[in-house]
Amino acid sequence: MKYFRVQRICCLLFLIFIGCTPVLAAYNLEVPADSWEEYRLQFKTYSKHLLASYDRAFIDDYEGAIREVSKAIELLPEEGIGYAERGKYYRVLNNTELANGDFNRSLLLFGKAIERYRPDGDKKNKKSANRKVDPMEAARLIATLRYQRGEAYFSFGHYRQAADDFAAACQGGNAISCSRVWEVKAIEKRGINWAPISALQYYDQQRIERSPQDVVRVWVRREDSQVVRDGNVPGKYIQQRYELNCSTRESRLLEGFSSSGNRQTDLQKKPESDFSKPFPGSAANKLLTMLCPRILLK
């Protein structure tokens, strides 16, 4: 999670600091010069709310994250990234309807913004027909937008679309996107059943066991390093099987092993005797949020 947060911060800081001339008003090249200062200040506040939402999500406070990003959306409702982030948080909380609504809204806004920046992208709009746009800056912003849209696709498991956007953004000079291309390739090699929990941790969506006693068992994989440039999955990793008690919001480790090349070593052969409260931000705590039924936030 922290890794993804750093990526988002870099993206947001880029959007804030490019605001040296009125023509670069974040997503809208048609903002009049006299309103540029107001828009720039609004976008700074917008970014602060988004960053605050990442802090809340990092400690698994997804309700708090939704409150923060909703404030950002109220401030600038035509920015796609806010809807993408809120949709991701709703998805973690298993609120599929609201998650899909925000996801689709973000795709619509990203698409409109990308089209506005393309050469002659708004030919039918007489109001913008004579506008002057710096082609190089427009290209940079298209790359940033495609990176952001790629992250939205990635968060919702649409890896092929994410890979296309990351590749285009990388080609357009967005450095973060280049590493994301290899991460998508690694997911395909690892198996799409391994869904990301954080930058180095994944859980097996196909091996989730549920019992009538509000108990969930799930496998977690932790890798020792980031994906390298060729997209190969790191050779060293640890797999652990957790048991989650949804009623008490506690967990315990059942078994685990480490793997290096073709060699496997048992780390734990017997289950832990007692359940305990997992630490905020840990894999077990995130999985309790994601896999245990709860009252849906609206």
C-alpha positions as CSV (number, residue, x, y, z in Angstrom):
1,M,0.0,0.0,0.0
2,K,2.8,2.4,0.9
3,Y,4.4,1.8,-2.5
4,F,1.2,2.7,-4.3
5,R,0.7,5.8,-2.1
6,V,4.2,7.0,-3.2
7,Q,3.2,6.6,-6.8
8,R,0.0,8.6,-6.3
9,I,1.9,11.4,-4.5
10,C,4.4,11.7,-7.3
11,C,1.5,12.0,-9.8
12,L,-0.3,14.6,-7.7
13,L,2.8,16.7,-7.1
14,F,3.5,16.7,-10.8
15,L,0.0,18.0,-11.5
16,I,0.4,20.7,-8.9
17,F,3.8,22.0,-9.9
18,I,3.1,22.1,-13.6
19,G,0.8,25.0,-12.9
20,C,3.2,27.7,-13.9
21,T,1.1,29.1,-16.7
22,P,-2.7,29.4,-17.1
23,V,-2.8,27.0,-20.1
24,L,-1.9,24.1,-17.8
25,A,-4.9,24.1,-15.5
26,A,-4.7,20.5,-14.5
27,Y,-7.3,18.7,-16.6
28,N,-9.0,21.7,-18.3
29,L,-7.1,23.7,-20.9
30,E,-10.0,26.2,-21.3
31,V,-9.8,27.8,-17.8
32,P,-9.7,31.6,-18.3
33,A,-6.6,33.4,-17.1
34,D,-8.4,35.4,-14.4
35,S,-9.7,32.2,-12.7
36,W,-6.4,30.3,-12.9
37,E,-5.2,31.2,-9.4
38,E,-8.5,30.1,-7.8
39,Y,-8.4,26.8,-9.7
40,R,-4.8,26.2,-8.7
41,L,-5.6,26.7,-5.0
42,Q,-8.6,24.4,-5.4
43,F,-6.5,21.7,-6.9
44,K,-4.0,22.0,-4.0
45,T,-6.8,21.5,-1.5
46,Y,-8.1,18.6,-3.7
47,S,-4.7,17.0,-3.6
48,K,-4.5,17.3,0.2
49,H,-7.8,15.5,0.6
50,L,-6.6,12.7,-1.7
51,L,-3.3,12.4,0.2
52,A,-5.3,12.3,3.5
53,S,-7.4,9.5,2.0
54,Y,-4.2,7.5,1.3
55,D,-3.1,7.9,4.9
56,R,-6.4,6.6,6.1
57,A,-6.4,3.6,3.7
58,F,-2.8,2.8,4.8
59,I,-4.1,2.0,8.3
60,D,-7.2,0.3,6.9
61,D,-9.6,3.1,7.8
62,Y,-11.5,2.9,4.5
63,E,-14.5,4.7,5.8
64,G,-12.2,7.7,6.7
65,A,-10.6,7.4,3.3
66,I,-13.9,7.6,1.6
67,R,-14.8,10.7,3.6
68,E,-11.6,12.4,2.6
69,V,-11.9,11.6,-1.1
70,S,-15.5,12.6,-1.1
71,K,-14.5,16.1,0.0
72,A,-12.1,16.3,-2.9
73,I,-14.8,15.2,-5.4
74,E,-17.2,17.9,-4.0
75,L,-14.5,20.5,-4.7
76,L,-13.6,19.4,-8.2
77,P,-16.3,17.0,-9.5
78,E,-14.8,16.8,-13.0
79,E,-11.5,15.2,-12.0
80,G,-11.4,11.5,-12.7
81,I,-8.8,10.4,-10.1
82,G,-11.1,11.1,-7.1
83,Y,-13.8,8.8,-8.4
84,A,-11.2,6.1,-9.2
85,E,-9.8,6.2,-5.6
86,R,-13.2,6.3,-4.0
87,G,-14.3,3.4,-6.1
88,K,-11.3,1.4,-5.0
89,Y,-12.1,2.0,-1.3
90,Y,-15.8,1.0,-1.9
91,R,-14.5,-2.2,-3.6
92,V,-12.4,-3.1,-0.5
93,L,-15.5,-2.7,1.6
94,N,-17.5,-5.0,-0.8
95,N,-19.9,-2.2,-1.9
96,T,-19.9,-3.4,-5.5
97,E,-22.7,-1.0,-6.7
98,L,-21.0,2.2,-5.5
99,A,-17.6,0.9,-6.5
100,N,-18.6,0.2,-10.1
101,G,-20.4,3.5,-10.3
102,D,-17.3,5.5,-9.3
103,F,-15.1,3.4,-11.5
104,N,-17.2,4.0,-14.6
105,R,-17.5,7.7,-13.8
106,S,-13.7,7.9,-13.6
107,L,-13.3,6.2,-16.9
108,L,-15.7,8.7,-18.5
109,L,-13.9,11.7,-17.1
110,F,-10.4,10.3,-17.9
111,G,-11.6,9.7,-21.5
112,K,-13.0,13.2,-21.9
113,A,-9.8,14.8,-20.5
114,I,-7.5,12.8,-22.7
115,E,-9.6,13.7,-25.8
116,R,-9.4,17.4,-24.9
117,Y,-5.6,17.3,-25.0
118,R,-5.3,15.5,-28.3
119,P,-4.5,17.6,-31.4
120,D,-7.9,18.7,-32.8
121,G,-9.6,16.5,-30.2
122,D,-12.3,19.1,-29.7
123,K,-12.9,20.1,-33.3
124,K,-16.7,20.1,-32.9
125,N,-16.5,22.5,-30.0
126,K,-16.5,26.0,-31.5
127,K,-15.6,27.5,-28.1
128,S,-12.3,25.7,-28.0
129,A,-11.6,25.6,-31.8
130,N,-9.1,28.5,-31.6
131,R,-7.4,27.7,-28.3
132,K,-3.6,27.6,-28.2
133,V,-2.2,24.5,-26.5
134,D,1.5,23.7,-26.0
135,P,1.7,20.3,-27.7
136,M,4.6,19.1,-25.5
137,E,2.7,19.9,-22.3
138,A,-0.5,18.4,-23.7
139,A,1.4,15.2,-24.4
140,R,2.8,15.1,-20.9
141,L,-0.6,15.5,-19.4
142,I,-2.1,12.8,-21.6
143,A,0.6,10.5,-20.4
144,T,-0.2,11.4,-16.8
145,L,-3.9,10.8,-17.4
146,R,-3.3,7.4,-19.0
147,Y,-1.2,6.4,-16.0
148,Q,-4.0,7.4,-13.7
149,R,-6.6,5.6,-15.8
150,G,-4.2,2.6,-15.8
151,E,-4.2,2.6,-12.0
152,A,-8.0,2.6,-12.0
153,Y,-8.1,-0.4,-14.3
154,F,-5.4,-2.1,-12.2
155,S,-7.3,-1.6,-9.0
156,F,-10.4,-3.3,-10.5
157,G,-8.5,-6.2,-11.9
158,H,-8.7,-5.1,-15.6
159,Y,-5.0,-5.9,-16.2
160,R,-5.0,-5.9,-20.0
161,Q,-6.5,-2.4,-20.2
162,A,-4.2,-1.3,-17.4
163,A,-1.2,-2.6,-19.4
164,D,-2.2,-0.7,-22.5
165,D,-2.5,2.6,-20.6
166,F,0.7,2.0,-18.7
167,A,2.6,1.2,-21.9
168,A,1.2,4.4,-23.6
169,A,2.0,6.5,-20.6
170,C,5.5,5.1,-20.4
171,Q,6.0,5.9,-24.1
172,G,4.8,9.4,-23.4
173,G,7.5,9.9,-20.7
174,N,5.7,9.0,-17.5
175,A,8.4,7.1,-15.6
176,I,6.2,5.5,-13.0
177,S,4.2,3.8,-15.7
178,C,7.2,2.0,-17.1
179,S,7.6,0.0,-13.9
180,R,3.9,-0.7,-13.8
181,V,4.1,-2.4,-17.2
182,W,6.5,-5.0,-15.8
183,E,4.3,-5.5,-12.7
184,V,1.3,-6.3,-14.9
185,K,3.4,-8.8,-16.8
186,A,4.5,-10.3,-13.5
187,I,0.9,-10.7,-12.4
188,E,0.2,-12.6,-15.6
189,K,3.1,-14.9,-14.9
190,R,2.4,-15.3,-11.2
191,G,-1.3,-16.0,-12.0
192,I,-4.2,-13.6,-11.9
193,N,-5.6,-15.6,-8.9
194,W,-2.9,-13.8,-6.8
195,A,-4.5,-10.4,-6.2
196,P,-2.4,-7.6,-4.8
197,I,-2.8,-6.5,-1.2
198,S,0.2,-4.2,-1.2
199,A,3.3,-3.7,-3.3
200,L,4.9,-7.1,-2.2
201,Q,1.9,-9.0,-0.8
202,Y,-0.9,-11.0,-2.6
203,Y,-3.7,-13.3,-1.7
204,D,-5.1,-16.3,-3.6
205,Q,-8.6,-15.5,-4.6
206,Q,-9.2,-19.1,-5.8
207,R,-8.3,-20.7,-2.4
208,I,-10.6,-18.9,0.0
209,E,-12.3,-21.2,2.5
210,R,-15.4,-20.1,4.4
211,S,-17.1,-21.9,7.3
212,P,-20.5,-21.3,8.9
213,Q,-18.7,-20.1,12.1
214,D,-17.7,-16.8,10.5
215,V,-14.2,-18.1,9.8
216,V,-12.3,-17.5,6.6
217,R,-9.0,-19.2,5.6
218,V,-6.8,-17.7,2.9
219,W,-3.3,-18.0,1.5
220,V,-1.0,-15.0,1.4
221,R,2.2,-14.7,-0.6
222,R,4.9,-12.2,0.3
223,E,7.8,-11.6,-2.2
224,D,11.2,-10.3,-1.1
225,S,11.7,-7.8,-3.9
226,Q,10.0,-5.7,-6.5
227,V,9.4,-7.0,-10.0
228,V,12.5,-6.6,-12.2
229,R,12.5,-5.0,-15.6
230,D,11.9,-8.2,-17.5
231,G,8.6,-8.8,-15.7
232,N,9.8,-12.0,-14.1
233,V,8.3,-12.9,-10.7
234,P,10.9,-12.8,-7.9
235,G,12.3,-16.2,-7.1
236,K,12.2,-15.9,-3.4
237,Y,8.8,-15.7,-1.6
238,I,6.9,-16.8,1.5
239,Q,3.5,-18.3,1.5
240,Q,1.3,-18.4,4.6
241,R,-2.2,-19.6,5.3
242,Y,-4.2,-17.4,7.7
243,E,-7.4,-18.1,9.6
244,L,-9.6,-15.0,10.1
245,N,-12.3,-14.8,12.7
246,C,-14.8,-12.3,11.3
247,S,-16.8,-12.1,14.5
248,T,-13.9,-11.0,16.7
249,R,-11.9,-9.4,14.0
250,E,-8.9,-11.5,14.9
251,S,-6.5,-13.8,13.0
252,R,-4.0,-16.6,13.5
253,L,-1.3,-18.2,11.3
254,L,-2.1,-21.9,10.3
255,E,1.0,-22.8,8.2
256,G,3.7,-21.4,6.1
257,F,6.7,-22.1,3.9
258,S,9.4,-20.2,2.1
259,S,10.5,-20.8,-1.5
260,S,13.7,-20.1,-3.3
261,G,14.1,-21.5,-6.7
262,N,13.0,-25.1,-6.6
263,R,13.6,-25.4,-2.8
264,Q,10.9,-25.1,-0.2
265,T,11.3,-24.8,3.6
266,D,8.6,-25.2,6.1
267,L,8.3,-22.2,8.4
268,Q,5.4,-23.3,10.5
269,K,4.0,-26.8,10.7
270,K,1.4,-26.3,13.5
271,P,-1.2,-23.6,13.7
272,E,-0.9,-20.9,16.3
273,S,-2.9,-21.8,19.3
274,D,-4.6,-18.4,19.9
275,F,-6.2,-15.7,17.7
276,S,-4.9,-12.1,18.1
277,K,-5.7,-8.7,16.7
278,P,-3.6,-8.0,13.6
279,F,-1.7,-4.8,13.3
280,P,-3.2,-2.0,11.1
281,G,-1.8,-2.2,7.6
282,S,-0.8,-5.9,7.9
283,A,-2.0,-8.4,5.4
284,A,-4.3,-10.1,7.9
285,N,-5.9,-6.8,8.9
286,K,-6.6,-5.9,5.3
287,L,-8.0,-9.3,4.5
288,L,-10.4,-9.0,7.5
289,T,-11.7,-5.8,5.9
290,M,-11.9,-7.3,2.4
291,L,-13.2,-10.8,3.1
292,C,-15.4,-10.5,6.2
293,P,-19.1,-9.4,5.8
294,R,-19.8,-6.0,7.3
295,I,-22.4,-3.2,7.1
296,L,-21.9,-1.6,3.8
297,L,-21.0,2.1,3.8
298,K,-23.2,4.3,1.7
